[in-house]
Amino acid sequence: MKRKLRINGHSHLLPYPEEIPQFMKDKEIFWVDEERKYMLQKNWRRPVTDSSFFLDEKLEWMERFEIDHAVVLNLSQLYGNGLRVEEMKQALRFQNDFNARIQHDHPSKFTCGFVVHPGFVRGALWEIERCVEELGMSLLCLPTHYMDSIGTWRCIFDEENEPIFELANKYNLAVEIHPYDGEKFINLENTAWRFHLIWMLAQCADAYHFLTLNGYPDKYPNMRVCFAHGGQLAQINLGRRIQGFDGRPDLFEGKTHPRKSVGHPNIFFDTLVHDTGSLKLLVENQKPKQIIMGLDDPYPLGEMESAPQSSYPGKILDLAVEREIITPKQYDDIWENNVITWLCGKDEKAKKALIKRILNE
C-alpha cells in the first residue's frame, strides 16, 4: 500500500543574507542582517524567530516532523507596493528567481510560488509567462490588496486584473491569496499586532467577497484559488453576505450570488485557523475536500513547536480527528490529495509527475 504523503501547502523561506543582492539593502527594500537575527526594510524590522526560516534548517525541520514536501510562497514583504517601478520589478524578479532555484535544486522537497504586481498588468503578464515558460513554476502568489499605479489601494479581484486571471486560466495555475500591508491603507495605529491578528483575516474576507461576486471560479475554470489562514473571517460572515445580497439587490447588479461559491471546487482554504471551533466552521461551510494543510511555518503565527502553546506542526488536524470534526480519510486528503488537486487541478499527468517528484522516483 502506498504510504500517505504529508504536504504542507503554506510555507515560507528566507534567503541567506549573502544571497540577497546589494541593491536590495542599498535601496532599503529588503535584507537580512549578517547574524540572521532580523529581516529588515526601511523603518521596519522583524526578528527571525526560528532557524527554519533558512533552507538547510528548513530541511532538517521538515525531516524532524515528517513533512515530505512544502509549498513555498513568496515573502509578503516582497509584494512591491509603494516601490518605484524599476525597483519593484528587480525585487520581484529576485524573489521569483530565488524560489525557482529552490524548486529546481530540491524538487522532491519544494514547490515554489512566484509573485507579480497587479498594478502594472502588462509587466505582470510578461513575468507570469517567464516564470511558467522559462522557470517551470505553476503557483502564482498574489496579495489580497495592492497599490495601483496612481497610489490607490485596490482588491486583487478588481475587474482590471482579468488579463492576469485569463493567463492563469490558460496555464492551469494554482493561485495563493495572502494578506499583507494592511497598515499602509487602514487608518489605524499599528499597535498590539492588530494588522496580523485581525485585519489580515478581514483582508482575506474582502478578497473572497470579490472573487465570488465576480463569478471568477466559474469564469476561469482552470484557475484554483487558495486563501491563506483559512480565509477565517470569510467563514463567519458568510450569512451576512448572503443576507446583504438578498436584502439590497440594487447594490449587486450583474454580480454572482455568494451561495454559488460555497464549497466550489476551484476555491481552497488552508487549515491555519488556530482552533478546532474555527476549523469545524470551515469544514461545515466549505466541505473537507476544499481544505489543504497549511502550517505558515516558520512564522510565530504559524503552527510551530511551542511549549507555551503546547503546539506542534499538524496539531489542529490531529485534534480535529480526535474530536470527530473530520474522518481519518479526510485527514489524509487534507495532508495530500487536496493539496495536489489545488496545485494541479484536473491535470492527471501533472498530478502523477508531482507525486513522482516528491517520492524522488
C-alpha positions as CSV (number, residue, x, y, z in Angstrom):
1,M,0.0,0.0,0.0
2,K,1.3,3.5,-1.0
3,R,2.3,5.5,2.1
4,K,0.4,8.7,2.7
5,L,2.3,11.9,1.9
6,R,2.4,14.9,4.2
7,I,2.4,18.0,2.1
8,N,2.5,21.5,3.8
9,G,0.6,23.8,1.5
10,H,1.7,27.1,3.2
11,S,5.4,27.6,3.9
12,H,7.9,30.4,3.7
13,L,11.7,30.6,3.2
14,L,14.2,33.4,3.7
15,P,17.3,33.7,1.6
16,Y,20.5,33.6,3.5
17,P,21.9,37.2,3.9
18,E,24.7,36.6,1.3
19,E,22.1,35.6,-1.3
20,I,20.3,38.9,-1.2
21,P,21.6,41.4,-3.9
22,Q,23.3,44.5,-2.6
23,F,20.8,46.8,-4.3
24,M,18.0,45.4,-2.1
25,K,19.9,46.6,1.0
26,D,21.2,49.9,-0.6
27,K,17.6,50.8,-1.5
28,E,16.3,49.5,1.8
29,I,13.8,47.2,0.0
30,F,14.6,44.1,2.0
31,W,17.5,42.3,3.6
32,V,18.6,40.0,6.4
33,D,21.3,41.0,8.9
34,E,24.6,39.1,8.9
35,E,23.8,37.4,12.2
36,R,20.5,36.1,10.8
37,K,18.6,37.7,13.7
38,Y,16.4,40.2,11.8
39,M,14.7,40.7,8.4
40,L,14.7,44.4,7.6
41,Q,13.2,47.0,5.4
42,K,13.3,50.8,5.5
43,N,11.9,51.9,9.0
44,W,11.0,48.2,9.7
45,R,12.5,45.1,11.2
46,R,11.2,41.8,12.4
47,P,13.0,39.1,14.4
48,V,13.9,35.8,12.7
49,T,12.1,33.7,15.3
50,D,13.2,30.3,14.1
51,S,16.2,28.9,12.3
52,S,14.0,27.1,9.8
53,F,13.4,30.4,8.0
54,F,16.6,29.3,6.1
55,L,17.0,26.4,3.7
56,D,19.3,23.9,5.4
57,E,17.5,24.3,8.7
58,K,14.1,24.1,7.0
59,L,15.1,20.7,5.5
60,E,16.1,19.5,9.0
61,W,12.8,20.8,10.4
62,M,10.8,19.1,7.8
63,E,12.6,15.8,8.4
64,R,12.0,16.1,12.1
65,F,8.3,16.5,11.7
66,E,7.9,14.0,8.8
67,I,6.8,16.6,6.3
68,D,7.5,15.2,2.8
69,H,7.0,18.4,0.8
70,A,6.3,22.1,1.2
71,V,4.7,24.7,-0.9
72,V,6.9,27.8,-0.5
73,L,5.0,31.1,-1.0
74,N,6.7,34.4,-1.8
75,L,7.7,36.6,1.2
76,S,4.9,39.1,1.9
77,Q,7.5,41.9,2.3
78,L,8.2,41.5,-1.5
79,Y,4.8,42.4,-2.9
80,G,6.5,45.6,-4.1
81,N,3.7,48.0,-3.0
82,G,4.9,51.7,-3.0
83,L,8.2,51.0,-4.7
84,R,9.4,52.8,-7.8
85,V,8.5,50.7,-10.9
86,E,12.1,49.6,-11.8
87,E,12.9,48.8,-8.1
88,M,9.7,46.8,-7.8
89,K,10.5,44.8,-11.0
90,Q,14.0,44.0,-9.7
91,A,12.8,43.0,-6.2
92,L,10.1,40.7,-7.5
93,R,12.4,39.2,-10.1
94,F,14.9,38.4,-7.3
95,Q,12.2,36.7,-5.3
96,N,11.0,34.7,-8.3
97,D,14.5,33.6,-9.4
98,F,15.3,32.6,-5.8
99,N,12.1,30.5,-5.4
100,A,12.7,28.9,-8.9
101,R,16.2,27.9,-7.8
102,I,15.0,26.4,-4.6
103,Q,12.4,24.3,-6.5
104,H,15.0,23.3,-9.2
105,D,17.7,22.3,-6.6
106,H,15.3,20.5,-4.3
107,P,12.4,19.2,-6.5
108,S,11.4,16.4,-4.0
109,K,11.1,18.9,-1.2
110,F,9.6,22.1,-2.6
111,T,7.1,23.5,-4.9
112,C,7.6,27.3,-5.0
113,G,5.4,30.2,-6.0
114,F,6.1,33.3,-8.0
115,V,4.8,36.8,-7.5
116,V,3.7,39.7,-9.8
117,H,2.5,43.2,-9.2
118,P,-1.1,43.7,-10.4
119,G,-0.7,47.5,-10.5
120,F,1.2,47.0,-13.8
121,V,-0.8,44.4,-15.7
122,R,1.3,44.2,-18.8
123,G,4.5,43.7,-16.9
124,A,2.7,41.1,-14.7
125,L,1.7,39.1,-17.7
126,W,5.3,39.1,-19.0
127,E,6.5,37.9,-15.7
128,I,3.9,35.1,-15.5
129,E,5.0,33.9,-18.9
130,R,8.6,34.0,-17.9
131,C,8.0,32.1,-14.6
132,V,5.9,29.4,-16.3
133,E,7.6,29.0,-19.6
134,E,11.3,29.6,-18.5
135,L,11.4,28.7,-14.8
136,G,8.8,25.9,-14.8
137,M,6.7,27.3,-12.0
138,S,3.0,26.8,-11.7
139,L,1.9,28.6,-8.5
140,L,1.0,32.3,-8.7
141,C,1.2,34.3,-5.4
142,L,-1.0,37.4,-5.2
143,P,-1.7,39.8,-2.4
144,T,-5.3,40.4,-1.2
145,H,-4.7,44.1,-1.9
146,Y,-2.2,46.2,-3.8
147,M,-1.4,49.8,-4.6
148,D,-2.2,50.7,-8.3
149,S,-0.1,53.0,-10.5
150,I,-1.7,56.2,-9.2
151,G,-1.4,55.2,-5.5
152,T,-4.9,53.9,-4.9
153,W,-5.4,50.7,-2.9
154,R,-7.5,48.0,-4.6
155,C,-8.7,44.5,-4.1
156,I,-6.8,41.8,-6.1
157,F,-10.1,40.6,-7.7
158,D,-10.7,44.0,-9.3
159,E,-12.0,43.6,-12.9
160,E,-9.0,45.4,-14.2
161,N,-6.9,42.3,-13.3
162,E,-8.9,39.9,-15.5
163,P,-6.0,39.6,-18.0
164,I,-4.0,38.1,-15.2
165,F,-6.7,35.6,-14.4
166,E,-7.1,34.8,-18.1
167,L,-3.4,33.9,-18.3
168,A,-3.6,31.9,-15.0
169,N,-6.5,30.0,-16.5
170,K,-4.6,29.4,-19.8
171,Y,-1.6,27.9,-17.8
172,N,-3.8,25.9,-15.4
173,L,-2.2,27.8,-12.4
174,A,-2.8,27.4,-8.7
175,V,-3.1,30.8,-7.1
176,E,-2.4,31.7,-3.5
177,I,-4.1,34.8,-2.0
178,H,-2.2,36.1,1.1
179,P,-2.8,39.3,3.1
180,Y,-0.2,42.0,4.0
181,D,0.4,45.8,4.1
182,G,-2.9,46.5,5.9
183,E,-1.2,49.2,8.0
184,K,-0.5,51.1,4.8
185,F,-4.1,51.7,3.9
186,I,-6.2,51.0,7.0
187,N,-6.0,54.3,9.0
188,L,-5.3,52.9,12.5
189,E,-2.2,53.0,14.7
190,N,-0.2,49.8,14.4
191,T,-0.3,48.6,17.9
192,A,-0.9,45.2,19.6
193,W,-0.2,43.4,16.4
194,R,-3.7,44.3,15.2
195,F,-2.9,44.1,11.5
196,H,-1.7,40.5,11.8
197,L,-4.3,39.3,14.3
198,I,-7.5,40.9,13.0
199,W,-7.1,42.9,9.8
200,M,-5.2,40.3,7.8
201,L,-8.2,38.0,8.2
202,A,-10.5,40.8,7.1
203,Q,-8.4,41.4,4.1
204,C,-8.8,37.7,3.1
205,A,-12.6,38.0,3.6
206,D,-12.7,41.1,1.4
207,A,-10.8,39.3,-1.4
208,Y,-13.1,36.3,-1.1
209,H,-16.1,38.7,-1.3
210,F,-15.0,40.0,-4.7
211,L,-13.7,36.7,-6.1
212,T,-17.2,35.2,-5.6
213,L,-19.2,38.3,-6.5
214,N,-17.4,38.5,-9.9
215,G,-18.1,34.8,-10.6
216,Y,-14.4,34.1,-11.3
217,P,-14.4,30.5,-10.0
218,D,-16.6,29.6,-13.0
219,K,-15.3,32.2,-15.4
220,Y,-11.8,30.8,-15.1
221,P,-12.3,27.1,-14.5
222,N,-8.6,26.2,-14.8
223,M,-7.6,28.6,-12.0
224,R,-7.7,27.3,-8.5
225,V,-7.5,29.9,-5.7
226,C,-6.4,29.2,-2.1
227,F,-6.9,31.6,0.7
228,A,-4.3,31.8,3.4
229,H,-5.3,31.4,7.1
230,G,-8.4,29.6,6.3
231,G,-10.0,32.7,4.9
232,Q,-11.1,32.8,8.5
233,L,-13.4,35.9,8.6
234,A,-14.9,34.8,5.3
235,Q,-16.4,31.8,7.1
236,I,-18.0,33.6,10.0
237,N,-19.6,36.3,7.8
238,L,-21.0,34.1,5.0
239,G,-24.6,34.5,6.3
240,R,-24.2,38.3,6.5
241,R,-23.0,38.5,2.9
242,I,-25.9,36.3,1.7
243,Q,-28.4,38.4,3.6
244,G,-26.8,41.6,2.2
245,F,-27.0,40.3,-1.3
246,D,-30.7,39.3,-0.9
247,G,-31.7,42.4,1.0
248,R,-30.1,45.0,-1.2
249,P,-30.1,43.6,-4.8
250,D,-29.7,47.1,-6.1
251,L,-26.1,47.1,-4.9
252,F,-25.2,43.9,-6.6
253,E,-26.5,44.2,-10.2
254,G,-24.7,41.8,-12.5
255,K,-22.9,40.1,-9.6
256,T,-23.0,36.4,-8.6
257,H,-24.8,35.2,-5.5
258,P,-22.4,34.3,-2.6
259,R,-24.1,30.9,-2.2
260,K,-22.9,29.8,-5.6
261,S,-19.3,29.8,-4.5
262,V,-19.7,27.9,-1.2
263,G,-17.8,24.6,-1.4
264,H,-16.8,25.5,-5.0
265,P,-14.2,23.0,-6.4
266,N,-11.9,25.9,-7.5
267,I,-11.7,27.6,-4.1
268,F,-9.5,26.2,-1.3
269,F,-8.6,27.3,2.2
270,D,-5.7,26.2,4.4
271,T,-6.0,24.8,7.9
272,L,-4.3,27.6,9.7
273,V,-7.2,28.9,11.8
274,H,-5.7,28.1,15.3
275,D,-8.6,26.3,16.9
276,T,-10.9,23.4,16.2
277,G,-14.1,25.5,16.5
278,S,-12.9,27.7,13.6
279,L,-11.8,24.6,11.7
280,K,-15.3,23.0,12.2
281,L,-16.9,26.0,10.7
282,L,-14.6,25.8,7.7
283,V,-15.3,22.1,7.3
284,E,-19.1,22.7,7.5
285,N,-19.1,25.7,5.2
286,Q,-16.7,24.7,2.5
287,K,-16.5,20.9,2.8
288,P,-13.3,19.0,3.6
289,K,-12.2,18.4,0.0
290,Q,-11.6,22.2,-0.3
291,I,-9.2,22.3,2.7
292,I,-5.5,21.9,2.4
293,M,-2.8,21.6,5.1
294,G,-1.2,25.0,5.9
295,L,1.4,25.5,8.6
296,D,2.6,29.0,7.8
297,D,6.0,28.0,9.1
298,P,8.2,29.3,10.4
299,Y,6.3,32.5,11.5
300,P,5.2,32.7,15.1
301,L,1.6,32.8,14.0
302,G,2.3,29.5,12.1
303,E,1.8,26.0,13.5
304,M,5.2,25.6,15.1
305,E,6.5,23.5,18.0
306,S,5.8,25.7,21.1
307,A,5.7,24.9,24.8
308,P,3.6,27.9,25.8
309,Q,1.0,27.0,23.1
310,S,1.5,23.2,23.7
311,S,1.7,23.1,19.9
312,Y,3.5,21.2,17.1
313,P,3.1,21.1,13.3
314,G,-0.2,19.3,12.4
315,K,-1.7,19.6,15.9
316,I,-5.0,21.1,14.8
317,L,-5.7,18.4,12.3
318,D,-4.9,15.7,14.9
319,L,-7.3,17.3,17.3
320,A,-9.9,17.5,14.5
321,V,-9.8,13.7,14.0
322,E,-9.9,13.2,17.8
323,R,-13.0,15.4,18.1
324,E,-14.6,13.8,15.0
325,I,-14.7,17.0,13.1
326,I,-13.1,15.2,10.2
327,T,-12.6,11.5,9.4
328,P,-9.2,9.7,9.1
329,K,-9.7,9.6,5.3
330,Q,-10.4,13.4,5.2
331,Y,-7.3,13.9,7.4
332,D,-5.2,12.1,4.8
333,D,-6.7,14.0,1.9
334,I,-6.1,17.4,3.6
335,W,-2.4,16.5,4.0
336,E,-2.0,15.0,0.5
337,N,-4.8,14.8,-2.2
338,N,-6.4,18.1,-1.7
339,V,-3.0,19.9,-1.9
340,I,-2.2,18.1,-5.1
341,T,-5.6,18.9,-6.5
342,W,-5.1,22.6,-5.7
343,L,-1.7,22.6,-7.4
344,C,-2.6,20.5,-10.4
345,G,-6.4,20.7,-10.9
346,K,-7.7,18.0,-13.2
347,D,-4.4,17.5,-15.0
348,E,-3.8,13.8,-14.1
349,K,-0.4,13.9,-15.9
350,A,0.7,16.8,-13.7
351,K,-0.5,15.1,-10.6
352,K,1.5,11.9,-11.3
353,A,4.6,14.0,-12.1
354,L,4.3,15.9,-8.8
355,I,3.9,12.7,-6.8
356,K,6.9,11.1,-8.6
357,R,8.9,14.3,-7.9
358,I,8.0,14.2,-4.2
359,L,8.9,10.5,-4.0
360,N,12.1,11.1,-5.9
361,E,11.3,8.4,-8.4
